[in-house]
Amino acid sequence: MRTKTVLVVDDENLVRWSLRQKLESAGYQVLEADNAASAMAQFQEYMPDLVTLDIRLPDANGLKVLLDMKRQSPALPIIMITAYGAVDDAVKALQIGAYDFLEKPINFERLLHSIENAVETSFLRTEVERSKKEQQETWSIDRIIGQSPAISEVKKLVEKVADSEAITILIQGESGTGKDMVAKALHFQSRRGRQPLMVLNCAAIPEQLLENELFGHERGAFTDAKTMKKGLFELADGGTVFFDEISEMYLNLQAKLLRVLEDQTFRRIGGIKDIKADVRVVCASNKDLEKMAREGSFREDLFYRLSVIPIVLPPLRDRKEDIPVLVEHFISDYNARFKKTIEAITPKAQKILMNYDWPGNVRELRNVIERAVILQDQGVIDVDLLPLRISEFSGEAVDLPGAGLTIPSQGIDLYQVEKELIRQALIKARGNQTQASRLLSISRDTLRYKMKKYNLGKQHELVG
């Protein structure tokens, strides 16, 4: 870990010397300045991790130096030191943004403790900021891959809605179309992006626990409520709550959610005080909520409240022109993750991907490419690396003898038929036992047993 640097600003030589000795013995690198001009010059040149700043300097007031440093580096921890013990100065310093305020003679144990805490706090703040920046880049609208008219319209709408003051947004689309990605883009590209995003899968939590997750509880609200607990709405204040699979939310909780959306208030379980909730609610569903509302399995009033701004994601089969760019994107991602050097996908394999209907949409395509990259170290992805259910869309029939076979009047040798079917499956799979077993709908172990039984392990037995 990099050695932390402390800038000591004080006009007394003895104080600077004493601080240098203590700080260097504690493992810090020390810079010194005896006036405001020197302090600002070293601050701008070296950007220290922390500053100890005397409030009385020969050429300026330490409060002005504090203010100048904070304007240039708001996250920099600065500990003010004075021999005068002026309470007003201490209050002003803390208001400007000083981390701590110590009096002379300096209690070195307290100072070292304060420096240690300040450096750790600064590190954590920096990490939080870095993490938030990474999340904003990771979940940017540009990460919604595609150039087709259908997805281009979605991206424009997401960008516009993210920048708006909309409180409720409904994302609808089949499984695997990217609802989760759109929800995160809506959060991290909005003014709420620096505040919490709380995610809840409504299908994953039992009814008796879901209300507690949403609203929290007061101490003593029920038998096991030993302490107060905040719910998602309280934790997400200023940010976003994302309800995945909102269609699975229980009807009684739908009414309580509607109240939060209408009034922006809620109560913890067992509470008597209304709590304000400044949150954006994003909901996602792969079911037809309007149809569910007509049938009575989803509250009609909640549906209309949620669908003020609907975002409908198109299935992959309706934007197949995006498949090549998605494939290229996934190959690049998995090359980096698995340290592979896959160059591309063959035209034949790509044609198969374009012909397939993708019931699992983009998620299914991503999984197919991940599998292919794992199985291939370099070069190109060809048809043999595609799962059987997809490779069948090549237009080439899986022509195994025995399909539609009828037993002739003179009888048939079942032993020879089974042997021939296994031999042809191995030829079709180019000797790949896993693919051959899938062709025959048997386990790999069963295939190996039968290969041994029919002596099909030799190369001359697999000549087509």
N, C-alpha and C positions, 0 to 999 in steps of 0.2 A: 504493500500500500504506500502511496506517495506521502512523504513527510509533510505535515501541515506547517504553514508559514504564518507567524504572528508578527504584525507590525506594532512596535512599542513606541508610542508618541508621548514624550515627556521632556520638559526643559531641564530637569535635574539629572546630572550624570549618574549620581549614586542610585537613583531609582531605576534608571535604565539598566545599569550594570546588574543590580539585584534581580530585576525581572529577567534579564538575559540568562543569568546563572540558573535561576529556578526553571525557566521554560526549556532551556537546552537540556538540562538534566532530566526533564520530563519527556524529551524526545521531539521537541518542536524546533523548527528553524526560525531564527529571530532576525528581524530587520529593525533598525532604530531611526528615529527622527526626533530632533529637539525643537522643531517649530512647525507651524502650520504649512508653510511653503514646502519644506522638505517632506512632510507627511504626505501631502497631496501628490508630489512628484513620485515618491516611492509607491504610493497606492496605485497610481495610474500605470507605472512601469511593471510592477510585480504582481498586482492583484492578489494580495494576501488572503488567507482563509479567515483571519480574524484580526481585529485591531483593538489594542488597549489605548485609550485616548484621554490625556489629561485635559481637564476642562479649562485650565488657565495656561495659555501659551503666550510667549512674548510678542508674537505678531498677529494674533487673532484669538477670538473666543472659540473654545473647543466645540461649543454648540454649532457654530457656523461650519466648522470642519466636519462635524457629524452630519449636518444637513447636506453638505456638498457630496460627501461619500455616499450617503443613502440615495441621493438623486441618481448617481451613476451606477450604484450597485445595491438595489433595494434589499437583496437577500443577505448581504454581508453582515455578520454579527459584530457589533462594536460594544465594548465594555468601557464605560466612562469611569475615570478615576479623578478624585479631587481631594485636596487637603482642607478645603473650606467647609465641607459638610452642608452646603446650601441646599435646603429642601426644594426650593423653587427650581434650581438648576436641575436637580435630579428628576423632578416631575417633567420639566420641559424635555430633557434628554430622552426619557422613556416615551413621551408623546411623539417625538420625532422618529423614534424607532431604535433606540439603544437597547441592547439585549439585557444589560445589567448595569448597576451603578455601585461603585465601591469607594470607600473613604480611605485616606492615608491616616496613619501608617497602614500599609497594605497587609491584610491577612492572606498570606500566600496560599494556605490550604484552601481557603474559600475561593481565591482567584483561580487556582488550578481547576477546582471543581466546576466553577462557572465557565471557564474556557472549554473544558472537556464537554460539558453539556451543550454549550453554544455551537461547537464544531460538529457534534453529533446531530443537533437539530438542523443545522445548515445542510449537512450531508443528506439527511432524510428529506428536507424540503427540495433539494436539488434532484434527488431520485424521484420524488413524486412528480416534479415538473417534467423531468425527462420521460417518465412513464406516460404522463398525460399527452406529451408531444408525440410519443411513439404511437399511442392509441389514436390520436387524431390523424396521423399519417396512415396507420394500418386500416382505419375504418373511414377513409376518405371516399367521396363519391366516385373517384377515379378507380377504386377497387371493384366497382360493379362493372365487370368486364363485358364488352359487347358494343357493336356499332350498328346493329339492326335498328330499323325504325321503332320496333316495339320496345326495345330496352332503352333506346335513346330518349323516348318520351318519358319513361319511368325515371331516368336519371335527371332530366330537367325538372320533373315534378318533385323529386326528393330534394334537390338543391333549393328549390323555391320554398318548400314547406319547412325544411330545416332552418332556414333563415327567418321564418315567420314567428308569430306569437301563438300559433295554434297549440291548444292544450290537449286535444285528443286526435289521434291519428290511427286509422285502421289499415293494416297491411293484409291483403288476401292473396292467396296463390297456392298452388299444389305443393306437396312436400318436396323439398329440395330445390325450390326456385330461388332461394336466397332471402327469405323474410328476415332472418336473424341479422344478416349483413346490412340490409336496408334499415332496420331498427337502430343498429349501432351507428350507421352513417347519419341518421336523423339526429342522434344525440351528440356525437362528437363534432359534427359540423355546425352545430347550433351555438347560441350564446350560452347554453347550459352545459356545453362540452367539458368545462373545467370542474363541474359539480358531479356528484355521484350518478352512476347508472345502476339501478337495481333491477335484476332480471328474475322473473318468477315463471316457472312452467306450471300452469294450472293443473295439468294432468298428473303431476308428480307428487303432489302433496295431499294427504287425506283431508276430508272436509273439516274435521274437528281441529286441525292444525292451521288451516289456510287463513282463517280470520286473524289468528294470533300473528302469523307471518306478516299480514298486511298492516295491522293496526297496533300490534304490540299489546302489552297488558300492564296494569298497575300491580304493585306489590300486594299480595293477599287476594288478588282477583279470583284465584282458584287454589286448590290444595297445594300444588307444586310451585306456585308463584312466589318464590322466596324474595325475589328482587323485581324491580321495575324493568321492563324490556321495551325498547323502541321497535316499531314495525317498519316495513319497507317505505311507507309514505313519509314517515318522520326522518328516516335515514337518508332519503333521496331529496330532502328539501333543497330547492333550487335546481334540481336536476331532472332525471327521467326515471319513470317506472315502466318496464317493458313486460307486458303479460303475453307470454307465448302460449299458444293453444287456448285462447280465451273462451273458445266454445265449450271447454270442459269445466268452466267455473260453475259452481253450484248456484242454483237460482236464488237462494236466500242471500248469498254473498253478492250476487249481481245487483240487488237492490241497494246494498250498502256501498258498493262501488259507484253506483249512479249518484248517490248523495255526495260522495267526495268530488265527483266530477262537476256536479251542479254548484255546490257550496264552497268547494276547496277547503273543507274542514272534515275532521273525523274525531272519534274518541277512542282512546285505548280501552281494551276490555277491562271492565271494572272501574273505568274513569267517569268523572262527572264534568270534566272541562273539555271544551272544544279546542282542538289544536289545528292551527292553520297549516295547509299543505300546498306549498308553491311547487307543483310538479307538473311535468308533461307526461301524459299517459299514452303510450304506444302499445297497441294490441295487434296480435297476429293470429290468423286462423287459416287452416287449409280446408275448412268446411264452409258451406254456404250459409252464413249467419242470417241472411234475409229469409231464406227458406226455413231455417230453424225457428226464427221469430214467428213466422206464419203458423208453424206447427205447434208452437207453445213450448219448445224446449230451450228457447233463449228469450230473454226479456226484450220485447219489442222496443220499449222506451230506451233501454240501454243500447240496443243496436243503432237506433237513430242518433243517439248522442255520440257513439263511437265513430260512426261513419260520416261525420261532418267533412272529413278529408280522407277519402278512400284511396289507397294505392294498390293497384292490382298488378301482380307480377305475372308476366306471360310464361307459359311452360316452354321448355327447351324445343319441343317439336314445332312451336310456332315462331321460332327464331333460329332455325338451323344454320343460317349464314354466320352465326356467331360461334359455331362449333370449332372451326379452325383456330380462331384467336384464343378461345378458351383452352384448347388443347395445348397451344404454344405456351400460354400462361402457366398452366399446371405443370408442364414438363420443366419449365424454368424454375418454378417453386420447388418441385421435388428433386431436381438436380442439386439445388443448393442444400436442401434438407438432408438428402441421403449421400451427398458427395459423389454424384454420378455425372456422366458426360453424355447423356442422351442428346442426339442432335435434332431429331425430328421424328415424324411418323410417316410411314410409307403411304403413297397415294392410294394403294389398295385398302390399307387399314383405315385411312381417313374416309374413303368412300363408304366403307361399312358403317363407320360412326355416323355419317350423314344419313344413311338409310334407316338407322335404328330409331325407334319412337321415344326412347328415354322416359319410361314411366317414373324413374327416380330423379329426372331432370338434371340440373347442374351438379347436384351432390353425387349422383350416380356416375356422371362423366368424370368428375374429379376422382372418385374411388377407382374407376377403371384405369385412369392414367397413373395414379399412385401405384397400383398393383403392377402395371407394366414397367414402371421405372425401377421398382424394387427387384423385379425379375431380370432386368436387363442392365448390364454395367455400362455399356457405351454403344455408339452406333445409332440405329434407328429402331423404332417400335413397329413390328410387323404384325400380321394377322394372328400368328401363333401365340402372341402375348395377350390377345383379347379373350375375355371369358366366352365360353361356348354359347351362352344365350345371345351374345352380340355377334360373334363370328358367323352364326347361322344366317345373318342378314347379308352375307356376301353374294347371295344369289346362286351359290353352288350347293346343290343338294347333297346331304350327307347320305351317300348311296351305299348303305350297308346291305349285303345280301341277306335275305330272310325277312325283310320288311314286307308285310302283306303276303307272306308265304302261306300256301295251302298245302296240305298233306296229300301227295298223290296216292292213287289206289294201291300201288305196290308198297307203300310205306316210305319211311325216311329215317336216316341215321341221325338221331338227335345229337349224338356225340360229335359228328362231323360238322353239323350246323353250328353248334356252339363254338367249336374251335375256329371255324371260318369267320364267324361274327367277331370274335376277339381279335383274330389276325387282321381283319379289315379295319377294326377300330384303332388298332395300334398303327397301321399304315396311315390312316386318316390323321392321327395325332402325331405322326412323325416320331413314333417311339415314346412320346411323352405319356407316362402311365397315368398321371393325374387326369389329363384331358381324355384319354381313352376310357378311363373308368366313368367319367361323366357322360361320354357318348353312350355307354352301356347302362347307365343308371345303377351302377354297383359301386361298392367301396373300393378304394385302392388296394386294401388288404385282400379282398375277394379276387380282384383282378390278378394280383401277384400269385395267389394260390392256383388260379386256373391257368395262368401262363406256365407255371411249373408243371401242372397236371398235363397240359397239352404240349409241353416242351417247346414253348414259343419264345424263349429268351434268346435264341440264336438269330443272327442277322439274316441268314438265308431263308428263315421262316417268314420274314417280314418283307418279302419282295412283292410289290404290287403288280 
